[in-house]
């Protein structure tokens, strides 16, 4: 009997790969190992569970058992892969060795949790998976006030959803503005204004230094010496790719697990996919790159060599009171053409050759996103 393809992980990337392989009518034997429950769900929905009043079970689109049965996968849930022996082509999980024909590491990323002083540092909540939400849903439901560490994409989405559901919300953002890494300053300003209108307190150039229990609640002390009394603290301070397993196996790692355009790692027949993979120096933790990566890798695993190509893509910021869509790319050297009105912003980014490279549209102007994306893709 031939050794199976082994996939480590059960997140979006892992399940997209399984689906892509089965769509190609492959009967390739697949074994999948996950430390979690293995149920399928849409992770971006976690940003909206509070206004929708959904518990963790209501986010499940397909149970682990049903997914395994439908896609003919041998599924090992609540099972930790402890070691990869790339030379012998086998893994060790819960003390048992399993041989593989090919191995795909799809271990995702963990929320970065800053180290804080104080006796409450272990109380920090993370919401990067269904299991994490399940562990914290009761605490958040009972909380009347929450502080979010980080004003990036996820922190901003969570803050707005929590505030809309009736919570008192504080954001501490170490940078100079919200979503600094993906939004130009003139859009960040409008987004912050909207959050303040929704009752969110936004403090930029601020970060937590200490977290203590205080009178049945939590007291957060910031770098500015300010004190916040809240019922819960959520870290949305960015993601750190899970590279430990790959590093222990001697694979090349940097920010993520280093792969080439065919998702190959530095070890033969070992691939990396999703939030843990670093492609051409970048970790692309969005759904569309993962779908494209999974499709390309499925072809390669079936003997049809396929290199990953990334077109201009779009990111939708899920802030219903102030919709934002971002497409293509921009940097500090981009020249912006900005149309600002009551209906929203249309901002186009041009390079030094006056070529359109990216855009940001907001509010009622989001209907211009797809035409602008096509314009970039055709350039």
SVG drawing of the C-alpha trace seen along z (x, -y; Angstrom):
<svg xmlns="http://www.w3.org/2000/svg" viewBox="-28 -66 46 68">
<polyline fill="none" stroke="black" stroke-width="0.4" points="0.0,0.0 1.4,-3.4 2.0,-5.9 -0.5,-8.8 -0.2,-12.5 -0.1,-13.8 -1.4,-17.3 -0.6,-18.9 -3.3,-21.4 -7.1,-21.7 -7.6,-25.4 -8.8,-27.1 -5.6,-26.3 -5.6,-22.5 -9.2,-22.1 -8.9,-24.1 -6.1,-21.7 -8.2,-18.7 -11.1,-20.1 -8.8,-21.1 -7.4,-17.5 -10.8,-15.9 -12.2,-18.3 -9.4,-17.0 -10.9,-13.5 -7.9,-12.4 -8.1,-9.2 -4.8,-10.1 -4.9,-8.7 -4.9,-11.6 -4.3,-11.6 -4.8,-14.9 -3.6,-15.7 -4.9,-18.5 -4.5,-19.6 -8.1,-21.0 -11.5,-19.6 -11.3,-19.7 -14.7,-21.2 -14.9,-23.4 -15.8,-27.0 -15.2,-30.4 -12.6,-32.2 -13.5,-35.8 -17.0,-35.2 -15.4,-35.5 -15.2,-39.2 -19.0,-39.4 -20.2,-36.9 -21.0,-39.5 -23.6,-41.5 -25.0,-38.2 -25.1,-36.7 -23.6,-33.4 -21.9,-30.8 -19.0,-28.7 -21.1,-25.7 -23.2,-28.0 -20.1,-28.9 -19.5,-25.3 -20.4,-24.7 -19.5,-21.0 -18.4,-18.7 -15.0,-17.1 -16.5,-13.7 -18.7,-14.8 -15.8,-16.5 -13.6,-13.5 -16.3,-11.2 -17.3,-13.4 -13.6,-14.0 -12.3,-10.5 -9.8,-11.7 -8.3,-9.8 -8.7,-12.5 -6.7,-12.6 -8.3,-15.2 -6.8,-16.5 -3.5,-14.9 -0.2,-16.8 2.6,-16.2 5.7,-16.2 8.4,-15.5 9.1,-15.4 11.8,-13.1 12.3,-14.4 15.0,-11.9 12.9,-8.9 9.7,-10.5 7.7,-10.0 6.1,-12.0 5.6,-11.2 2.2,-12.1 1.2,-11.3 4.3,-9.0 3.3,-7.0 5.2,-7.1 3.3,-7.6 5.1,-7.4 4.2,-9.9 4.6,-10.1 4.4,-13.9 3.9,-16.2 2.1,-19.5 2.6,-21.7 -0.5,-24.0 0.0,-24.9 -1.3,-28.4 -0.3,-31.3 -0.9,-32.2 -1.9,-35.6 1.0,-37.5 0.4,-38.1 2.7,-40.8 4.5,-40.0 3.0,-42.2 3.8,-42.7 1.2,-42.0 -0.8,-39.1 -3.5,-39.3 -1.2,-38.6 -2.6,-35.1 -6.1,-36.5 -5.5,-37.7 -8.0,-36.4 -7.2,-35.5 -9.7,-34.9 -7.8,-33.3 -9.7,-30.0 -13.0,-28.4 -11.5,-26.6 -10.2,-29.9 -13.6,-31.6 -15.3,-28.6 -13.0,-29.0 -13.7,-32.7 -17.3,-33.2 -18.9,-33.1 -16.4,-35.6 -16.9,-38.0 -20.7,-37.7 -20.7,-38.6 -18.2,-41.5 -19.5,-45.0 -16.1,-46.5 -13.2,-45.2 -9.8,-46.5 -8.2,-45.4 -4.5,-45.4 -3.9,-46.3 -5.7,-48.5 -4.9,-46.5 -7.4,-44.8 -8.7,-42.2 -8.5,-44.6 -10.5,-47.2 -13.2,-44.8 -13.6,-43.2 -13.8,-46.6 -16.6,-47.8 -18.5,-44.6 -18.2,-44.5 -19.2,-48.2 -22.2,-47.6 -23.3,-44.7 -23.3,-47.1 -19.9,-46.8 -17.6,-49.6 -14.5,-49.2 -11.0,-50.6 -8.3,-50.1 -4.6,-50.6 -2.6,-50.9 1.2,-51.1 1.4,-52.7 0.5,-56.3 -2.9,-55.3 -5.4,-52.5 -4.5,-49.8 -1.2,-51.6 0.2,-48.8 -2.6,-48.6 -4.4,-52.0 -3.1,-55.4 -3.3,-58.0 -6.3,-59.9 -8.5,-56.7 -7.2,-55.8 -8.4,-59.2 -11.9,-58.7 -12.0,-55.2 -11.0,-56.4 -13.6,-59.1 -16.3,-56.5 -15.1,-54.2 -15.3,-57.2 -18.8,-57.9 -19.7,-54.3 -18.3,-54.8 -14.9,-53.1 -12.1,-54.8 -9.0,-54.8 -5.5,-55.6 -2.7,-55.5 1.0,-55.4 -0.2,-53.4 0.4,-49.9 -0.3,-47.9 2.6,-47.4 0.9,-45.9 -2.3,-43.9 -3.6,-43.2 -6.6,-41.9 -8.5,-44.7 -11.8,-44.6 -13.2,-41.7 -12.1,-43.3 -8.9,-43.9 -6.7,-47.0 -4.6,-47.7 -1.7,-50.2 -0.5,-51.8 3.0,-53.1 1.6,-56.6 0.7,-55.7 -3.1,-55.7 -5.3,-53.1 -8.2,-51.2 -10.6,-49.2 -12.2,-46.5 -13.8,-43.1 -11.6,-41.5 -8.5,-42.1 -8.2,-40.8 -4.9,-40.6 -5.2,-41.5 -1.5,-42.4 -0.7,-40.5 0.0,-37.0 3.1,-34.9 3.4,-32.0 3.8,-28.6 7.2,-27.6 8.4,-25.5 7.7,-22.1 9.4,-23.0 12.4,-24.5 12.9,-21.4 13.0,-19.3 15.8,-21.5 13.7,-23.2 14.6,-26.7 12.5,-29.2 12.4,-33.0 9.2,-34.9 7.4,-31.8 8.4,-28.5 10.4,-29.4 8.9,-28.0 9.4,-28.5 6.8,-29.3 5.6,-25.7 5.3,-25.8 8.2,-23.5 10.2,-23.8 14.0,-23.1 13.2,-19.4 12.2,-17.0 8.5,-16.2 7.7,-18.6 5.5,-21.7 4.0,-24.5 0.7,-26.3 -1.3,-29.1 -0.5,-31.5 2.7,-29.5 4.3,-29.8 6.6,-32.5 6.5,-33.0 9.0,-35.3 9.7,-36.9 6.0,-37.5 3.5,-35.8 0.1,-36.3 -2.5,-35.7 -5.6,-36.4 -8.1,-34.0 -7.6,-34.6 -3.8,-33.9 -4.5,-30.7 -7.1,-29.5 -4.7,-30.1 -1.9,-28.4 -4.0,-25.4 -5.1,-25.0 -1.5,-25.3 -0.2,-22.8 -2.9,-20.3 -1.8,-20.2 1.9,-19.8 1.0,-17.0 -0.7,-15.2 2.3,-15.4 1.3,-18.5 4.0,-21.0 2.2,-24.3 3.9,-27.5 1.9,-30.0 1.2,-33.3 -0.5,-36.1 -2.7,-38.6 -3.6,-42.0 -6.0,-41.1 -8.5,-42.8 -9.1,-42.9 -12.5,-43.8 -12.5,-45.4 -15.5,-44.1 -16.5,-47.4 -20.2,-47.7 -20.6,-51.3 -17.6,-52.3 -17.1,-49.8 -13.6,-49.8 -12.1,-47.8 -8.4,-47.8 -6.9,-46.5 -3.6,-46.1 -0.6,-47.6 0.7,-50.9 3.7,-52.1 5.3,-55.3 6.3,-56.4 2.9,-56.1 1.3,-59.2 -2.4,-59.4 -5.3,-60.8 -8.1,-61.3 -11.8,-62.0 -13.4,-62.7 -17.1,-63.3 -20.0,-62.6 -20.5,-59.3 -17.0,-58.1 -13.4,-58.1 -12.0,-56.9 -8.2,-57.0 -6.0,-55.7 -2.3,-54.9 0.1,-55.5 3.8,-54.5 6.6,-56.7 5.6,-55.7 2.0,-57.0 0.7,-53.4 -2.3,-52.5 -1.0,-50.0 -3.6,-50.1 -6.7,-51.8 -8.8,-52.3 -12.6,-52.9 -15.0,-53.5 -18.6,-53.8 -20.9,-54.1 -17.9,-54.2 -17.1,-50.5 -19.0,-49.7 -16.0,-51.0 -13.7,-48.3 -14.1,-45.6 -13.7,-48.0 -10.6,-49.4 -9.2,-45.9 -9.8,-44.9 -8.0,-48.1 -5.0,-47.1 -5.0,-43.5 -5.2,-44.6 -2.3,-47.1"/>
</svg>
